[in-house]
Amino acid sequence: MNKRLYLLRRELGIKENDKDVPNINNIIKKVNNAIDAEPAERKIYMKKRFFSLAIAAALILTITGVTVMAATLNWNQKFVEYFNPTQQQMEQLTGAVNIPAASDSNNGYTVNVLQTITDKHGIYVLYELIAPEGMKLDEKIHWDRNYFDVKFTDESGKNINAGMEMFKVLEVNGNKMTFMQYAEEKGKIVNDQNLSLKLEDLLIYDVSRDETTEKLFAECEFDLNWKLSYQDSTKTFDINKKVNMSEDMDTTLRKIEISPMSLWIFIEGDEASVTKIKNKPVINYKDGRKLDFIGNDDKNSDISYDSDNEDGLLTLSYKFGRITDISEIESITIGDVTVSVSE
């Protein structure tokens, strides 16, 4: 099927990496002309013409379906490739997606903030670096200083800063690099706040036989600012039940908060390290899959303990890594307590 689509794509003059929507009338015209080329086929032309329309429609959907829907719903293609959302999921998260008008240039380089996607506890920022024309960038390039200022509030309304951040190179193409930055915290992201992303100097890893060092690639400085406005997709389940995380731990499961992007579990009581928790949380999917998390080698999960909280607050979190339908999940099991999240 892929080979036939490739041949048809080439016949119709459609580039494989073309992100523009093809001219449908032109495609249909080319298909019809190809079918009508042989005189012997003229008597069945109408049947083939109908068939050609079906082929053209299928081809258009194959090539442009996700791209067209993403553009219609204001999703950047790089976010679509990373999160792999369905049309329904993109529609549901329309309010969580922002397109900031933030750009800054310095020393021949430009940074554009392309998009953000936000839930209650985390924000993904997609941005690109454009180097001077003719310069070739490299995946080993990174920022010397990278400061993302996003405010969260705790339950008392006190401002707190992000407790965890992640930085990732999504693509390098000639003189352009696309980055994704993520920040999260157990508190709630303040809505309608002014965000600030400050970037300074590009370094590049220099790999030799004996060691890896870094050297200056380019001197540049950027100060990007924009306003965040989002609709929270997080659902909260208040539990307030004793939970057995381990035999020597006295803990109470307070609540679970889940969105299409992340899962957060809040437990009051004794302090715990990853090794002390014997009964790790498990996500139970309706199709029978089970996913347990919280571990030293699990980059999508995190554990923290707040001793400043009056009763001590243990927070367990997990990033799905893709947009997830909450309706796909049957329940969450924490210790000896199972909480149904099925809609």
C-alpha positions in Angstrom: 0.0 0.0 0.0 2.8 2.4 0.9 4.5 1.7 -2.5 1.3 2.4 -4.4 0.7 5.6 -2.5 4.3 6.6 -3.2 3.9 6.0 -6.9 0.6 7.9 -7.0 2.1 10.7 -4.9 5.0 11.0 -7.4 2.6 10.8 -10.4 0.6 13.7 -9.0 3.7 15.8 -8.2 3.2 15.9 -4.4 6.3 16.2 -2.4 6.6 13.8 0.6 7.5 16.5 3.0 5.1 19.1 1.6 3.1 20.5 4.6 0.8 22.6 2.4 -2.6 21.3 1.6 -2.7 20.0 -2.1 -5.0 21.6 -4.6 -7.8 19.0 -4.6 -9.2 20.1 -8.0 -5.7 19.8 -9.6 -5.3 16.3 -8.1 -8.6 15.1 -9.4 -7.9 16.6 -12.8 -4.6 14.8 -13.0 -6.1 11.5 -12.0 -9.0 11.9 -14.5 -6.5 12.8 -17.3 -4.5 9.7 -16.6 -7.5 7.5 -16.6 -8.9 9.0 -19.8 -5.6 8.7 -21.7 -6.4 5.4 -23.4 -9.3 5.4 -26.0 -10.2 1.9 -25.2 -11.1 3.0 -21.7 -13.5 5.8 -22.7 -16.6 3.6 -22.4 -15.9 3.0 -18.8 -14.7 6.4 -18.1 -17.5 7.4 -15.7 -16.9 4.4 -13.6 -13.2 5.1 -13.4 -13.8 8.8 -12.8 -15.8 7.9 -9.7 -13.0 5.6 -8.7 -10.4 8.3 -9.3 -12.3 10.6 -6.9 -12.1 7.9 -4.3 -8.4 7.5 -4.8 -7.8 11.2 -4.7 -9.8 11.5 -1.5 -7.9 8.7 0.1 -4.6 10.1 -0.9 -5.4 13.6 0.4 -6.5 12.1 3.7 -3.3 10.0 3.9 -1.0 12.9 3.2 -2.7 15.8 4.8 -5.2 14.4 7.3 -3.3 15.1 10.5 -1.5 18.2 9.1 -4.8 19.8 8.0 -6.5 19.0 11.3 -3.6 20.2 13.3 -3.5 23.5 11.4 -7.3 23.9 11.8 -7.0 23.4 15.5 -3.9 25.5 15.8 -1.6 22.6 16.8 2.0 22.9 15.7 3.2 19.9 13.6 6.1 19.3 16.0 3.7 19.0 18.9 1.6 16.6 16.9 4.6 14.4 16.1 5.7 14.4 19.8 2.3 13.9 21.5 0.6 11.8 18.7 -2.9 13.1 19.5 -6.1 12.1 17.8 -8.4 14.6 16.2 -10.8 14.3 19.2 -7.9 14.9 21.6 -6.8 18.0 19.8 -10.3 19.3 19.8 -10.6 18.6 23.6 -7.4 20.4 24.4 -7.9 23.5 22.2 -8.1 25.7 25.3 -4.8 24.2 26.6 -2.9 25.3 23.5 -1.4 28.8 23.1 0.4 30.4 20.2 2.6 33.1 21.8 3.7 36.1 19.8 7.2 36.0 21.3 10.4 36.5 19.2 13.8 38.0 19.8 16.9 38.4 17.7 20.6 38.9 18.6 23.9 38.6 16.8 22.3 37.2 13.7 20.3 34.6 15.5 16.6 34.5 16.1 14.4 32.6 18.6 10.7 32.2 18.1 8.3 30.7 20.7 6.0 28.6 18.5 3.5 27.1 21.0 2.7 26.0 24.5 0.4 23.3 25.9 -0.5 23.5 29.6 -2.4 21.5 32.3 -2.7 22.3 36.0 0.8 21.1 36.9 3.0 21.4 33.8 3.7 23.4 30.7 5.4 22.4 27.5 7.1 25.2 25.5 8.0 24.7 21.8 10.5 27.1 20.3 12.9 27.3 17.4 16.4 28.8 16.9 17.3 30.2 13.5 21.0 30.7 12.8 22.4 32.9 10.0 21.7 31.7 6.5 24.3 29.0 5.4 25.2 28.0 8.9 24.7 24.4 9.9 23.6 23.6 13.4 24.2 20.4 15.3 22.3 18.3 17.9 25.2 18.6 20.3 24.4 22.4 20.6 22.9 23.5 23.9 22.3 26.7 25.9 24.9 27.9 28.4 22.2 29.6 30.4 18.5 28.7 30.2 16.0 30.3 32.6 12.3 29.7 32.3 10.2 31.8 34.8 6.8 30.3 35.3 4.8 30.8 38.5 2.8 28.1 40.4 0.8 28.5 43.6 0.4 26.0 46.5 -3.0 25.3 48.2 -2.6 28.3 50.4 -2.1 30.6 47.4 1.6 31.1 48.0 3.8 31.5 44.9 6.3 28.8 44.2 8.7 28.1 41.4 8.9 25.0 39.1 10.5 22.1 40.9 11.4 20.1 37.8 12.4 21.1 34.3 13.2 19.2 31.1 14.9 20.3 27.9 14.9 18.4 24.6 16.0 18.9 21.0 13.2 17.8 18.7 14.8 18.5 15.3 17.8 19.9 13.6 17.4 21.0 10.0 20.2 23.1 8.4 20.3 26.5 10.2 17.2 25.7 12.3 16.8 23.8 15.6 13.5 23.1 17.3 13.5 22.7 21.1 10.9 21.7 23.6 11.1 22.8 27.2 9.0 21.5 30.1 8.4 22.7 33.6 6.2 21.2 36.4 5.4 21.5 40.0 2.9 20.0 42.5 1.2 23.4 42.8 -1.1 24.9 40.2 0.2 27.0 37.3 -1.0 30.6 37.7 -3.4 31.5 34.8 -3.1 34.8 32.9 0.5 35.3 34.0 3.5 36.7 32.1 6.0 34.0 31.2 9.7 34.7 30.6 12.2 32.6 28.8 15.8 33.9 28.9 18.5 32.1 26.8 22.2 33.0 26.6 25.1 31.7 24.5 25.3 28.5 22.5 27.7 25.8 23.6 28.6 22.6 21.6 29.9 19.3 23.0 33.4 18.5 21.7 33.8 14.7 21.8 37.3 13.2 21.7 38.6 9.8 22.4 39.4 10.5 26.0 36.8 13.0 27.1 33.8 15.2 26.3 34.2 18.9 26.7 32.2 21.9 25.6 33.2 25.0 23.8 31.5 28.3 22.8 29.6 28.0 19.5 28.0 31.4 19.4 27.5 34.5 21.6 23.9 35.5 21.7 21.3 36.5 24.2 17.5 36.4 24.1 14.7 37.6 26.4 11.3 36.3 25.4 8.1 37.3 27.2 4.4 36.4 26.6 1.2 36.0 28.5 -0.1 32.6 29.4 -3.9 31.8 29.2 -5.1 28.3 29.4 -8.1 26.1 30.1 -7.2 23.4 32.6 -8.1 19.8 31.6 -7.2 18.3 34.9 -9.8 16.1 36.8 -9.5 15.8 40.6 -10.6 12.8 42.7 -10.7 13.5 46.4 -10.1 10.2 48.3 -9.0 10.8 51.9 -8.4 7.1 52.7 -5.6 5.3 54.6 -3.3 3.7 52.2 -0.6 1.0 52.7 2.5 2.1 50.7 4.7 0.0 52.9 4.4 -1.8 56.2 6.3 0.8 58.2 4.6 3.8 56.7 1.6 5.7 58.1 0.0 7.4 55.1 -3.3 8.7 53.8 -4.2 9.1 50.1 -5.6 12.6 49.8 -6.3 13.0 46.1 -5.5 12.1 42.6 -5.3 14.6 39.8 -5.2 13.4 36.2 -5.1 15.2 32.8 -4.5 13.9 29.2 -0.8 14.8 29.9 0.0 13.8 33.5 -1.0 12.0 36.6 -0.4 13.3 40.1 -1.0 11.5 43.4 -0.9 13.3 46.8 -0.3 11.3 50.0 0.0 12.7 53.5 2.1 11.0 56.2 5.5 9.5 56.6 8.5 10.5 54.4 9.4 7.9 51.8 12.2 7.4 49.3 11.7 5.4 46.1 13.3 2.3 47.7 11.0 2.5 50.7 7.8 2.4 48.7 7.0 -1.3 48.3 3.6 -0.9 46.6 4.2 1.3 43.6 1.3 3.0 41.9 -0.3 1.2 38.9 -2.3 2.6 36.1 -5.0 0.1 35.0 -6.2 0.5 31.4 -9.5 -0.8 30.1 -7.7 -2.9 27.5 -5.9 -4.9 30.2 -2.6 -3.0 30.2 -1.0 -2.2 33.5 1.7 0.4 34.0 3.5 0.8 37.3 5.8 3.8 37.8 8.1 5.6 40.2 11.6 4.3 39.9 15.2 5.6 39.6 15.4 4.8 35.9 11.9 6.1 35.0 12.4 9.5 33.4 8.6 10.1 33.1 8.0 9.8 36.9 9.1 11.8 39.9 8.7 11.6 43.7 9.1 14.4 46.2 8.4 15.0 49.9 7.4 18.3 51.5 8.3 18.3 55.1 7.1 21.9 55.5 3.6 20.6 55.0 1.9 20.2 58.5 1.3 16.5 58.0 4.1 15.8 55.5 3.2 15.6 51.8 4.4 12.9 49.5 3.8 13.6 45.8 4.1 11.1 43.0 3.8 12.2 39.4 3.9 10.7 36.0 4.1 12.2 32.5 2.3 10.1 29.9 4.6 11.2 27.1 1.7 11.4 24.7 -1.8 12.8 24.8 -3.9 10.2 26.7 -7.7 9.8 26.8 -8.6 9.5 30.4 -11.5 7.4 29.3 -8.9 4.7 28.3 -8.0 4.3 32.0 -10.1 2.1 34.2 -8.5 2.8 37.6 -5.4 3.8 39.5 -4.1 1.5 42.3 -2.0 3.0 45.1 -1.0 0.5 47.7 -4.1 -1.3 48.8 -6.5 1.4 47.4 -7.9 1.3 43.9 -9.6 4.5 42.6 -11.9 4.3 39.6 -11.4 7.1 37.1 -13.5 5.5 34.4 -16.0 8.0 32.9 
